[in-house]
């Protein structure tokens, strides 16, 4: 029971700051209004991110599509490794670490390069990137940090340092939360908004299905080894499908 309370505490610590950031985006204090307007004007002049100059431009499309395709490549790779292990193919032991390695790579990439104008590669400061009013940037940074944390937990699980089934919770709940957030994830003032939202809805549905499959494989009471095997196959198949959806993403 203590382990469950610890896991719930970690999830709350992760989610509470994110909730507060979302609230700050909609409840701007009057004293900060002029500062925010100045920031918006500066961003509009240099990059056009907030008003949509970057969103929908040739450079913006190429940048966003590359990010999605890179994530798709990582997802497909780790999904194939997960499928091989689920089907119990005689694979090298290191293939079990493909998932945490791919997750960690995606997390670091997303944390640094997800947005061209955000910290650390853009002109926005750390505080503006993590606590600013641009929800898209905040979400991307959140996903990056979360992916790295899950990668660390999964690396410990797959090397035998964490044995309790409860430690599957971070991976399962992160996939579930990320999938649900995709239904409300916004790409700002983009000319292909409807197309992007449809793609994200499909991707979110697959992510939710993957999370449920992994939950059944990990926690179904009295499940036979055949059931666990095919639930793991469903998990791996969902991850591969999400990777393919990201690989064909276009704006």
C-alpha positions as CSV (number, residue, x, y, z in Angstrom):
1,X,0.0,0.0,0.0
2,X,2.8,2.4,0.8
3,X,4.2,1.9,-2.8
4,X,0.8,2.8,-4.2
5,X,0.6,6.0,-2.2
6,X,4.1,6.9,-3.3
7,X,3.2,6.4,-7.0
8,X,0.1,8.5,-6.5
9,X,2.1,11.2,-4.9
10,X,4.5,11.3,-7.8
11,X,1.7,11.6,-10.3
12,X,0.1,14.4,-8.3
13,X,3.5,16.3,-8.1
14,X,3.8,16.0,-11.9
15,X,0.2,17.0,-12.6
16,X,-0.4,19.9,-10.2
17,X,2.2,22.2,-11.7
18,X,0.9,21.5,-15.1
19,X,-2.7,22.3,-14.0
20,X,-1.4,25.6,-12.5
21,X,0.3,26.5,-15.7
22,X,-2.9,25.9,-17.6
23,X,-4.7,28.2,-15.2
24,X,-2.1,30.9,-15.6
25,X,-2.7,30.9,-19.3
26,X,-6.3,31.9,-18.9
27,X,-6.1,34.1,-15.8
28,X,-3.5,36.8,-16.5
29,X,-3.0,39.3,-13.7
30,X,-3.7,42.9,-14.8
31,X,-0.2,44.0,-13.7
32,X,1.4,41.6,-16.1
33,X,-0.8,42.4,-19.1
34,X,1.6,45.0,-20.6
35,X,4.6,42.7,-20.2
36,X,2.8,39.9,-21.9
37,X,1.7,42.2,-24.7
38,X,5.3,43.3,-25.2
39,X,6.4,39.7,-25.3
40,X,3.8,39.0,-27.9
41,X,4.8,41.9,-30.0
42,X,8.5,40.8,-29.8
43,X,7.6,37.3,-30.8
44,X,5.4,38.5,-33.7
45,X,8.2,40.7,-35.0
46,X,11.0,38.1,-34.9
47,X,9.2,34.8,-35.4
48,X,5.5,35.2,-35.7
49,X,4.8,32.2,-33.6
50,X,1.9,33.4,-31.5
51,X,0.0,35.3,-34.2
52,X,0.4,32.4,-36.7
53,X,3.2,33.7,-38.9
54,X,5.2,30.7,-38.1
55,X,2.3,28.3,-37.8
56,X,1.3,27.3,-41.4
57,X,4.4,28.8,-43.0
58,X,6.7,26.5,-45.1
59,X,9.4,26.5,-42.4
60,X,6.8,25.9,-39.6
61,X,5.3,23.0,-41.5
62,X,8.6,21.4,-42.2
63,X,9.8,21.8,-38.6
64,X,6.6,20.3,-37.1
65,X,6.4,17.5,-39.6
66,X,10.1,16.5,-38.9
67,X,9.3,16.4,-35.2
68,X,6.3,14.2,-35.7
69,X,8.2,11.9,-38.1
70,X,11.1,11.6,-35.7
71,X,8.8,10.6,-32.9
72,X,7.1,8.2,-35.3
73,X,10.4,6.5,-36.1
74,X,11.2,6.0,-32.4
75,X,7.7,4.7,-31.7
76,X,7.8,2.2,-34.6
77,X,11.2,1.0,-33.5
78,X,10.3,0.5,-29.9
79,X,7.0,-1.1,-30.9
80,X,8.7,-3.7,-33.0
81,X,11.0,-4.5,-30.1
82,X,8.0,-4.8,-27.8
83,X,6.2,-7.0,-30.3
84,X,9.2,-9.4,-30.6
85,X,9.4,-9.7,-26.8
86,X,5.6,-10.2,-26.5
87,X,5.8,-13.0,-29.1
88,X,8.7,-14.5,-27.1
89,X,11.1,-14.5,-30.1
90,X,14.7,-15.4,-29.1
91,X,15.9,-11.7,-29.1
92,X,19.0,-10.4,-27.4
93,X,18.4,-9.2,-23.9
94,X,19.3,-5.6,-24.8
95,X,16.1,-5.3,-26.9
96,X,14.2,-5.0,-23.6
97,X,15.9,-1.6,-23.2
98,X,14.8,-0.3,-26.6
99,X,11.6,1.2,-25.1
100,X,13.4,3.2,-22.4
101,X,16.1,4.2,-24.8
102,X,13.6,5.4,-27.4
103,X,11.4,7.1,-24.8
104,X,14.4,8.9,-23.4
105,X,15.6,10.0,-26.8
106,X,12.2,11.3,-27.7
107,X,11.9,13.0,-24.3
108,X,15.3,14.8,-24.7
109,X,14.6,15.8,-28.3
110,X,11.1,17.1,-27.4
111,X,12.4,19.0,-24.4
112,X,15.0,20.8,-26.4
113,X,13.8,21.1,-30.0
114,X,10.0,20.8,-29.9
115,X,9.5,24.6,-30.5
116,X,11.8,26.7,-32.5
117,X,11.3,29.9,-30.4
118,X,11.4,28.3,-26.9
119,X,14.2,27.7,-24.4
120,X,16.9,26.5,-24.9
121,X,17.2,27.0,-28.7
122,X,14.9,30.1,-29.1
123,X,14.6,33.6,-27.8
124,X,12.1,32.8,-25.1
125,X,13.5,32.4,-21.6
126,X,13.2,29.3,-19.4
127,X,10.3,30.9,-17.4
128,X,8.5,32.1,-20.5
129,X,8.8,28.6,-22.0
130,X,7.7,26.6,-19.0
131,X,5.3,29.1,-17.3
132,X,4.2,31.3,-20.2
133,X,0.9,31.7,-21.9
134,X,1.6,29.5,-25.0
135,X,-0.1,26.2,-24.0
136,X,1.5,24.3,-26.9
137,X,5.0,25.0,-25.7
138,X,4.1,24.1,-22.1
139,X,2.6,20.8,-23.3
140,X,5.6,19.9,-25.4
141,X,8.0,20.6,-22.5
142,X,5.7,18.6,-20.2
143,X,5.7,15.7,-22.6
144,X,9.5,15.8,-22.8
145,X,10.1,15.7,-19.0
146,X,7.5,13.0,-18.6
147,X,9.0,10.8,-21.3
148,X,12.5,11.0,-19.7
149,X,11.0,10.1,-16.2
150,X,9.2,7.1,-17.6
151,X,12.3,6.0,-19.5
152,X,14.2,5.9,-16.2
153,X,11.5,3.9,-14.4
154,X,11.3,1.4,-17.4
155,X,15.0,1.0,-17.5
156,X,15.0,0.0,-13.8
157,X,12.1,-2.4,-14.4
158,X,13.6,-4.1,-17.3
159,X,17.0,-4.6,-15.6
160,X,15.4,-6.2,-12.6
161,X,15.8,-3.4,-10.1
162,X,12.0,-2.8,-9.8
163,X,9.9,-5.9,-9.5
164,X,6.5,-4.9,-8.1
165,X,3.7,-4.7,-10.8
166,X,2.8,-1.3,-9.5
167,X,5.9,0.2,-11.2
168,X,4.1,-0.3,-14.5
169,X,1.8,2.5,-13.5
170,X,4.0,5.4,-14.7
171,X,4.2,4.0,-18.3
172,X,0.5,3.1,-18.4
173,X,-0.8,6.3,-16.9
174,X,1.5,8.5,-19.0
175,X,0.3,6.8,-22.2
176,X,-3.3,7.2,-21.0
177,X,-2.8,10.9,-20.0
178,X,-0.8,11.7,-23.2
179,X,-3.5,10.1,-25.3
180,X,-6.3,12.0,-23.6
181,X,-4.4,15.3,-23.9
182,X,-4.1,14.8,-27.6
183,X,-7.8,15.3,-27.9
184,X,-7.4,18.9,-26.6
185,X,-3.8,19.6,-27.9
186,X,-3.8,22.8,-30.0
187,X,-1.4,23.8,-32.8
188,X,-2.5,27.4,-32.5
189,X,-3.7,29.5,-35.5
190,X,-2.9,26.9,-38.2
191,X,-4.5,26.8,-41.6
192,X,-4.7,23.0,-41.4
193,X,-6.3,22.9,-37.9
194,X,-9.1,20.5,-38.8
195,X,-6.7,18.0,-40.4
196,X,-4.3,18.1,-37.5
197,X,-7.1,17.7,-34.9
198,X,-8.4,14.6,-36.8
199,X,-4.9,13.1,-36.8
200,X,-4.4,13.9,-33.1
201,X,-7.8,12.3,-32.3
202,X,-6.8,9.1,-34.1
203,X,-3.4,9.2,-32.4
204,X,-5.1,9.8,-29.0
205,X,-7.5,6.9,-29.5
206,X,-4.6,4.5,-30.3
207,X,-2.6,5.8,-27.2
208,X,-5.6,5.1,-24.9
209,X,-6.0,1.6,-26.4
210,X,-2.3,1.0,-25.9
211,X,-2.5,2.1,-22.2
212,X,-5.5,-0.2,-21.6
213,X,-3.8,-3.1,-23.2
214,X,-0.7,-2.7,-21.1
215,X,-2.8,-2.3,-18.0
216,X,-4.6,-5.6,-18.7
217,X,-1.2,-7.4,-19.4
218,X,0.2,-6.0,-16.1
219,X,-2.7,-6.1,-13.7
220,X,-5.5,-8.4,-14.8
221,X,-6.3,-10.6,-11.8
222,X,-5.9,-14.3,-12.4
223,X,-5.0,-13.8,-16.1
224,X,-3.5,-16.7,-17.9
225,X,-0.1,-16.4,-19.6
226,X,-1.9,-16.6,-23.0
227,X,-4.0,-13.6,-22.1
228,X,-1.0,-11.7,-20.9
229,X,0.9,-12.5,-24.0
230,X,-1.8,-11.3,-26.4
231,X,-2.5,-8.2,-24.3
232,X,1.2,-7.4,-24.7
233,X,0.9,-8.1,-28.4
234,X,-2.0,-5.6,-28.5
235,X,0.1,-3.1,-26.6
236,X,3.0,-3.5,-29.1
237,X,0.7,-3.3,-32.1
238,X,-0.8,-0.1,-30.7
239,X,2.6,1.5,-30.3
240,X,3.6,0.5,-33.9
241,X,0.3,1.9,-35.2
242,X,0.9,5.2,-33.4
243,X,4.4,5.3,-34.9
244,X,3.0,4.8,-38.4
245,X,0.4,7.5,-37.8
246,X,3.2,9.9,-36.8
247,X,5.3,8.9,-39.8
248,X,2.6,9.9,-42.2
249,X,1.7,13.1,-40.4
250,X,1.6,16.1,-42.7
251,X,0.3,19.7,-42.5
